[in-house]
C-alpha cells in the first residue's frame, strides 16, 4: 500500500481509522473488537488458546474490515462513529487519526497486504478488559461487567435464567480472557510497542493482569513511553494486601485517571452499590497529594438514577476542588442501556424543570467549552424524545427488585422519583 494513499486516508478519509492496524481491544468473554466504540455484537475476532495475537488480528473479518477501510468504505462495525460524526460529534476515529495517525503512515503502508491482512502487528494502543471481577454492582451495570452483579443475579434468578442471560459465562461468576493463562504470555512481546493503554474493567485496580503489564513496563524501563489512562470506581487503591497502586503510579509520568463517579453520599452508595463514599473521598485526596502529576477527572453517567442529584454532586466536587473546571472537563456519558434509565423518557413537565436547572450550570461554565457542551448534551436529551409511562414502570420494577435483594430503598434517597412513578401509574 502506497504511503501517499495512507496519508490521504488519515487526513481526509470519511471512514478510514488507524485503530484496526495499531490497537488490540478485547472483552472478558474473549470477544475482540476494533475498539471500545465498535459494535460489540459484531466482534472481528476472538481470543483463542491455539492462536497467536497476529492470527487474531488477521481473522477473515478483520482482514475484510481493513480491506474496506483501505478503500475508505463504510464498515458496519464502526457505524456508531459514523452516526456521531453526522451529528457533528467528535469521535474516537477522528481523534486517533488526528492525534497519532500521521505517525503510523509508514508502518501501515509497510505491513498491509492487498487482502487487508498484516505482515506484522505493532500494538501501539492497548485496551483489554481482562475480567469482569468487580467490587461493586452499579445499577447501570450488569453481570457481564461485574462479578458481584453476576453472583447476585445467579443467586436471585437461578442457574437457568443466568445461563440464558449470560451464555458466554458458561455458568461462571468470574470470567477472564486469560483464564487458561496463555493470553499474557502471548501479549508480553507486544507490550514493548505500547505508547497508550486504557485500563478499565470490571474494576481494573483489582485485576491481576493489570499489574503484570505495569511490572513489565517498569522492568523494561518503558514507563516514560507509556501513557496510562484509567476508568476506575475509585473504591480502592490497593490490590490484595501488599500492593499499593499509588507507588506504581508515581513511576509513570503520563497518567490520566477517570473516576466513575456521578453522585455522592448515600445516593452514590445506592446507585453504585459497594461504594463507601468517605473512602472514595480519602482516595481522591491521597492521589492528589501523592501523585500530583496525575490528571484526575470524573466520568459521570447521567441517567434517571442521578439526574435529580447530579447538580448537588457537581457543586460538591467543585467546591471541594476535587475536579478542575477551568482547564479540563469531565467525560460526560448518557445512559442508553438499559433503555428505561434514559432521561428522555421522563415526563415532559419534569424534563422542562430539569432542563432549566441544567441551563444554569451550562451558563456558569460558558468559558469552558467542553463542560459547556457536556451540559448542553444533557439538556438536549431532556428536550427531545417522548415521555414513556411503560418505560418508567420498567425502571420502577427493576429498582424495586434490586431494593428487595439489597435491602435498599431508592425512592427514599431520591424522593423526586416518587412524582415520576405516580405519573406513570396514573
Order of alpha helices (4+ residues) and beta strands (2+ residues): alpha-alpha-beta-beta-beta-alpha-alpha-alpha-alpha-alpha-beta-beta-alpha-alpha-alpha-beta-alpha-beta-beta-beta-alpha-beta-alpha-beta-alpha-beta-beta-alpha-beta-alpha-alpha-alpha-alpha-alpha
